[in-house]
């Protein structure tokens, strides 16, 4: 079993930056094999994939994240980060960390990001 804990959310103004972090604990010996992903969700809507990074460090981004967000991982510390720059009010959401691999999927509890205009 793997536990994921997000941090770094908060209230910022449009144009500012935030850095989200997700730390995995528990059975992390297989962390290197997981694809690590960030999703976001707004009230009344499903979760949208924001960015992902595979087990060899190749990132992929949703169209709205390209050029503004950067995902990175540190396998030595079982951590995945999401650097978010030039934030917009429409980025307001709960952001969730996700680990997917070896036939399993894990979710964090989410961290709120609020961008005021």
Secondary structure as a PSIPRED ss2 file (coil, helix, strand):
# PSIPRED VFORMAT (PSIPRED V4.0)

   1 X C   1.000  0.000  0.000
   2 X E   0.000  0.000  1.000
   3 X E   0.000  0.000  1.000
   4 X E   0.000  0.000  1.000
   5 X E   0.000  0.000  1.000
   6 X E   0.000  0.000  1.000
   7 X E   0.000  0.000  1.000
   8 X C   1.000  0.000  0.000
   9 X C   1.000  0.000  0.000
  10 X E   0.000  0.000  1.000
  11 X E   0.000  0.000  1.000
  12 X E   0.000  0.000  1.000
  13 X E   0.000  0.000  1.000
  14 X C   1.000  0.000  0.000
  15 X C   1.000  0.000  0.000
  16 X C   1.000  0.000  0.000
  17 X C   1.000  0.000  0.000
  18 X E   0.000  0.000  1.000
  19 X E   0.000  0.000  1.000
  20 X E   0.000  0.000  1.000
  21 X E   0.000  0.000  1.000
  22 X E   0.000  0.000  1.000
  23 X E   0.000  0.000  1.000
  24 X E   0.000  0.000  1.000
  25 X E   0.000  0.000  1.000
  26 X E   0.000  0.000  1.000
  27 X C   1.000  0.000  0.000
  28 X H   0.000  1.000  0.000
  29 X H   0.000  1.000  0.000
  30 X H   0.000  1.000  0.000
  31 X H   0.000  1.000  0.000
  32 X H   0.000  1.000  0.000
  33 X H   0.000  1.000  0.000
  34 X C   1.000  0.000  0.000
  35 X E   0.000  0.000  1.000
  36 X E   0.000  0.000  1.000
  37 X E   0.000  0.000  1.000
  38 X E   0.000  0.000  1.000
  39 X E   0.000  0.000  1.000
  40 X E   0.000  0.000  1.000
  41 X E   0.000  0.000  1.000
  42 X C   1.000  0.000  0.000
  43 X C   1.000  0.000  0.000
  44 X C   1.000  0.000  0.000
  45 X C   1.000  0.000  0.000
  46 X C   1.000  0.000  0.000
  47 X C   1.000  0.000  0.000
  48 X E   0.000  0.000  1.000
  49 X E   0.000  0.000  1.000
  50 X E   0.000  0.000  1.000
  51 X E   0.000  0.000  1.000
  52 X E   0.000  0.000  1.000
  53 X E   0.000  0.000  1.000
  54 X C   1.000  0.000  0.000
  55 X C   1.000  0.000  0.000
  56 X C   1.000  0.000  0.000
  57 X C   1.000  0.000  0.000
  58 X C   1.000  0.000  0.000
  59 X E   0.000  0.000  1.000
  60 X E   0.000  0.000  1.000
  61 X E   0.000  0.000  1.000
  62 X C   1.000  0.000  0.000
  63 X C   1.000  0.000  0.000
  64 X C   1.000  0.000  0.000
  65 X C   1.000  0.000  0.000
  66 X C   1.000  0.000  0.000
  67 X C   1.000  0.000  0.000
  68 X C   1.000  0.000  0.000
  69 X E   0.000  0.000  1.000
  70 X E   0.000  0.000  1.000
  71 X E   0.000  0.000  1.000
  72 X E   0.000  0.000  1.000
  73 X E   0.000  0.000  1.000
  74 X E   0.000  0.000  1.000
  75 X H   0.000  1.000  0.000
  76 X H   0.000  1.000  0.000
  77 X H   0.000  1.000  0.000
  78 X C   1.000  0.000  0.000
  79 X E   0.000  0.000  1.000
  80 X E   0.000  0.000  1.000
  81 X E   0.000  0.000  1.000
  82 X E   0.000  0.000  1.000
  83 X E   0.000  0.000  1.000
  84 X E   0.000  0.000  1.000
  85 X C   1.000  0.000  0.000
  86 X C   1.000  0.000  0.000
  87 X C   1.000  0.000  0.000
  88 X C   1.000  0.000  0.000
  89 X H   0.000  1.000  0.000
  90 X H   0.000  1.000  0.000
  91 X H   0.000  1.000  0.000
  92 X C   1.000  0.000  0.000
  93 X E   0.000  0.000  1.000
  94 X E   0.000  0.000  1.000
  95 X E   0.000  0.000  1.000
  96 X E   0.000  0.000  1.000
  97 X E   0.000  0.000  1.000
  98 X E   0.000  0.000  1.000
  99 X E   0.000  0.000  1.000
 100 X E   0.000  0.000  1.000
 101 X E   0.000  0.000  1.000
 102 X C   1.000  0.000  0.000
 103 X C   1.000  0.000  0.000
 104 X E   0.000  0.000  1.000
 105 X E   0.000  0.000  1.000
 106 X E   0.000  0.000  1.000
 107 X E   0.000  0.000  1.000
 108 X C   1.000  0.000  0.000
 109 X C   1.000  0.000  0.000
 110 X C   1.000  0.000  0.000
 111 X E   0.000  0.000  1.000
 112 X E   0.000  0.000  1.000
 113 X E   0.000  0.000  1.000
 114 X E   0.000  0.000  1.000
 115 X E   0.000  0.000  1.000
 116 X E   0.000  0.000  1.000
 117 X C   1.000  0.000  0.000
